[in-house]
């Protein structure tokens, strides 16, 4: 469960570690919430722009250092005769070129137990690494927020880390450290990195916020790690969204598609509130497991549809495999899409402007996980009167356009399907998360082109 610290920054809720905010109990959520900005005559409109890199052609434009693009468009470590090996790529650890293996060699910047008594920064020892640097991505409009996500496999002994820098007033910021990730705990414990804030920007778990000036461009850098030169991470997709955060009153309107009304997808129902989840670790079940429960429901939907049992994972297993040891919760957004992505699904975090855009995904048979929050009375029919942060699955629309959900906050699996009034639901989704969603579906599945508006 990842909880929030409210800070007056164009209305954004910054989320920090659970240990500082345990009393909020909001639910395993959200990595970068937003509250409604003060309405002014000159308030700019909400703007969202999604960027995806997932092909040989895309990655050919990146700068590769000890990394190759495979014929299938994946990124893997690759030995070279000479490499530029920088400690910046490993957050201050010692770096050098290991001639014998043709990769950069590194040392964890922290000794065992020095970073945290519960987990190490990396592996508290030595490793090999390579890096990739994206081209500069100039957005069509200025932005104030960005979240990167990825689809990768990390065999035992491997992990990855993402960094971001942005262009503000024609000046590049330094690199900010985004979360360190592996699909299991065999080598490292995945975690975000606290304590990053200065005039250029700040990191709240998995979300980058600009400083006092909106940015106009960004770059991503990824480091691929291994403890053995014979084993490598396998990255097949890197995505990011950049947003100018506004409020629902200044969010572009999208006309509804009434042809979708009356359609509901057969998404398995799972509650996060089952008594047997209490005390299982990784947040302990209950109100803090909304995100992995929602992710697991969508995975189970695809498991049934594709007849692929591997995608059916239990809620406790999903909680374990999305847990962020710094955040002390399971609500790190890209950790959830990274989790579903590690099973071969195309998975990413993005933002949308309207339920009407989600209608297009429902038309194509894709349920969508949404992030929201609500005060008492803002969302009629909820199992919990208020929430500082929650995730649930949108799986369809009634014949009058109201939203059919699988809400894991229900007390039992049987009670999980809940219909919410469309306008009230859209308001709290846009007001508190600026329309943040997880999009999870199989590779090569047809996707909607109508009403994209640069959201995917």
N, C-alpha and C positions, 0 to 999 in steps of 0.2 A: 504494500500500500504506500503510495507516494503522496506525501501531503504538501500543503501549499503554504506559502508565505506571501501575503498580499503586499504588493509594493506599487506605489503610484508611478507607473511607467506606461503611459498611454493605455492604462487599463489592464496591463498584463498581470496575471497571477504567476509568480515565479515559484516553482516547486523545489523544495529542498528535502534533505533526508528526513526520514520518518522520526528519527530520534529527537529532532527539534520540534516536531509538530504532531506527535502521537495523538494528542487529544482530539484532533479534527476527525479522525476515523473516516475520512471521506470515502475511501474505497480504493482498491489497488490502482490508482489511475495515473494519471495524465501527466504527460511530460510537456508542459508548456501551456497551461490554461490561460484563458483570457476572460476578464470581466468587462462589462460595458464601459467604454470610454465616455468621458463627459461630452455631451452633445454641444457642439459649437457650430456656428454658421459655416465656418470654413473646414469642418471635419472632412477629410478625404474619404473616398469610398474604400471599402474593403477590396483588397486586390490579392489574388492568389495565382502563383505560377509554379507549375510542376515541371521538373526536369528529370529525364530518365536516360541512363546509359546502359545498354545491355546487348551490344552486338560487336562483332569484330570491327565493323566500320566505326562505331562510336569510340571504342577504346584505342583505335589506331591514332586518334588525335591526342591521347594522353601521353605524358612523359613517363616512361617506364624505367625503373632503376632496380635491376635484379628481379624483374617480373616480365612474363611473356603473356601475350594474348594467344590463346589456343585457337585452332581452326573453328571451334564452336563458339568463339567469342567469350570465353571465360578467362579470368586472370589467375595466374599461378606463379609461384616463385620459379626463377630460372637463373642458373649460374652464369656468370660473365667473367671475362678476363680482368676487367677493371670496373669498379663502381665508386660512386660518390656516397660515402657513408657518414651521415650527420647525426649527432646526438639529438638534434631537434626532432627528428623523426621518431625517437623513442623517449620523448619527454624528459630529456636531460641525462639519460643513461649514457654510459661510455660506449662509443661506436668506433669500429675499425673495419678494414677490409680483410676478410679471411681468404687468402690466396688459395689455400688448399681445397676449399669448397666453392669458391666463386660467388660468395654471398657476403653481405655485410654481417659482421658479428657484433652483438650488443650485450650489455649487462644491465639488469634491472636497476633503475636509479635509486631504489630503496633496498636496504638489507632485509633479510627475513624478519617479519614482525614490525619493521620500522614505519611502514605506511599506515597500517591498521593492525590492531591485535587480532582481528578476525579474518583478514585476507591480505594478500600481498598486492603490490601495484601491478606487476606482471607475474612472473614465476619466481621472483626473488633470486634469480640466478642468471645464467647465460643463455643466449639464444642466437638465431640467425634471422635476418630480416631483409625485405626489399620494400620499395615504395612506388606508388603511382601518384601522379599529379594531374588533376583535370585541367582542361583548358579554362580560361576565364569565361564564366557564364554571366553575361550582362543581361539583367532583367529588363522587361519592357517598361516597368514602372519601379520607383523606389520601393524598398521593403524594410521592414523592421524586425522580422522574425524568420528563422529558417530551421527546418528539421531535416536531417539526412537519414536515409534508411538503406538497407542493403539486403541482398539474398546471397547467402554463401554457405559453404560447408566447411567445417573446421575439424578435421580428424584429430584424434588424440595427439597432443604435442604442438598444436597450432592454435592461433587466435588472430584477430584483426583489431585495428583501431582506426578511427576516422578523425580528421582534423578539418577545421574550416577557417578561412579568413575572408574578410569582406572589404569592399572599397567604399570609403566614406569621405566625402569632400575631396575626391581625387587622390586619396591617400589610403594605402593598404594597411589594415590592422595587422597585428601579429597573428600567429596561428593559435586558435583555441582548440582545446582537447575535448573531443566528443567521446562517447562511451567506448570502453574496451570490452570486446565481445568474443565469446566462444559459445558453441551450442551446448557444451556440458562443462563439468567441473574437473575433468581429468587433469588439466594442466594449470588453469587459472580460474579464478572466480570473477565472472563478468561484473562490471561495475561502471557507473558514471563517475565523474571527477568533479568534486566540489571546489569552492574557493576561487572561481574564475570570474572576476568582475573588475572592470576598469573603464576609462573614458570611451574606449572603443566598443565595448559590449560586455555581455555576460552570458554565462551558461547556467541554465536551470535544468539539471538532469540531462536531458537529451535535446534541449532547445536552445538555440542561439538567439539572443536579443541584441539589437544594435544599441549603441550608446545614445547620445542626444541627437544624433543625426542619422536619418535613414540611409541605407546603403543602396548602391546602384549595380553592384556586381559581386560575385563570390567565386571562390575556388575551393575545391575539396582535395584533400590528400588522404590516402589510405596507406597504412603500414601493414604488411603481411608478415607474421611471425611464425617461426618453427623452432623446435628444440633439436630437430634432426634434418639435415639437408635432403633426406630422401622422402620427406613428407611435407606437403604444402597445403595451405588453405586454398579453397576454390571459390572465387567470387564470380558470380554470373550476372549481377545487376547492382548498380548504384543509383539511387534516386535522391531527390531533395525537393522540398517545396520552399518557396520564398513568399512571404505575405506582408502586405501592409495591413496591420491590425486596426480595424475600425469598430463598428458596432452594427447591430441588426438594422437600424434605421438607415445606415449608409452602406448596406450590402446590396449588390446588384440583384434585381428580381428576375426570376426565370419562370416562364409560364408552365403550369402543370400539364402533364400528359395523362389525360383521363382514360386513355386506352389501357393504362397499367392498373387503374383502379379496379379492385376486385381480385387481384392476383396476390397469392401468398405462397412463398416457398416453404418446402417441407424441411425446415431446419430443426434438428434434434433439440429438445428442451433440456437445459441444465441449470440448476440453481447453484449459486455460490454459497448458499446459507445452510447447507446440510450439516446437521450436528456432527457427523463423523469427520468433517474437515477440520474441526476445531483442534488446535494443538499439533497440527501436522508439520509445523515449521513454515518457512518462506512466507511469513506474514500471519500464518495461523488460521486461514480460512475466514469464513464469514464475510463481512462487508468489504474486506480488503482484496478480494479475489475477483472482482468484476471483469477486469481486463483479460486474464488468462481463461476465465470461464467463457467469455464471449468469443475469444479466439478459438478455443477448443470446439465450440458449437459450430462455427463456420467450417473448421477442418472436418468435423464429423459429417456435416452436410455433404462435403465433397467426397468423403470416404464412401458414403452410401451411394451417391450418384455415380461415382467412377468405379465402384466395387473394388476399392483399394483400402483394405483394412488398416494399413500402416498409418493412415491419417486419423484414425480413431484413437485419441489419446485421452487419458483421464484428466479431470480437473486438477488433482494434486500434481500430476506429472507436468501439466502445462504451467502450473504455478512455479514449480521447481525450475523449469527450463526458461522462464522469463524473469526470474528473480534478479534484482539489482542490489548488490551487497552494500553500495553506498546509500542509495535511496531507501533501502530496507523495505522494499515492496516489489510488486509485480506489475506496476503500471507504467514502466518505461515503454513509450510507444514503439520505437524501432526494435526493442528487444522482443516485443510481441510479433511484429511482422518478420523479424529475423528468425524467430522460432518457427512460424508457419512456413517461411521460405526455406528453412533447412530441410523440410520434408518435400521439397520440389515444387511447391506452389509459388506462383508469382504473387508477391506480397509487398505492399508499400504503404507509407503514411502520406496522406495528402489532405487538402482542405477543399470543401465545396461550398457553394453559395446558397443552396436551396435543396429542400426535399425533392424538388422537381428533377434535379440531377441524379439523386438516388433512384428515382423512378426509372431512369434509363438503365441503371444496373439491374434493377429487379426485372425489367423487361428481358434482359439477357440471362436471367437465372442466377445472378450473383448477389448474395446477401452482403450487407455492409455493416461493419462495426462503427458506431459513432460514439464520440466523447462529448459529455455534457455535464452540467451541474444544475442545481435548482434550489431555490429557497422555498420555505413552506408556502403552499398555495400556488406556486408557479407552474407546476406540472400535475394536473389532476389525475388521480388513479394510481399514483406511485406506491410501491410497497413500503418505501421509507419516506417519511414526510419531507426531508430535505437531504441534500448531499453536496459536499464541497467538490465532488468529482466522481463521475460514474461512466462506465461504458456498457453498452448493450448492442444487440443485433437488430437492425431493421431488415425485416424479411418480406414485407409486402405492404399493401394499402387496401383499405376497405373500399366498398363501392362508392362512398362519398369522399374518399381521399384521405381519411385518417390513417395514422401510422400503425402498422402491425409489427410488434416487436417481440423478441425473446429477451425479456429483462431478467438477468440472473439474480437480481435482488429479491425476487419472489421467494417465499419460504420453502417451496417444494418444486421439483421438476414439473409436476403437473400444472402448477400455477404460473409458469414462466411466461406464457403468451399473454401479452397485455396490449390493448389498443389505446393509443394516446391521441388526443385532439391534435390535429396537424399543426395549427398555428402555434399553439403553446409549446409543442415539441420542438418545432423549428426555432422558436424564439430562444429557448434555453440552450440549444445546440450552438446557435450562432453567438449568443450573448457571452457564453462562458468558455467556449473552445474555438470560436471563430470558424466553426464548421469542420473540425478535425475528424478524420475517418481513417479506418484501416480498410484497404481494398485487398482481398485475398481470393485468388481463383487459379485454375490450372493454366500451365503454359499452353499457348495456342488456342485457348478458349476465345470465342468471338467477343468483342467488347463494343460498347456503344460509341458512336461518333457524334450523335446529336447532343447538344448542350454541354460540350466538353469545357468550353470557356477556360482553357489552359489548366483545368483541375486534374487532368490525367492525360 
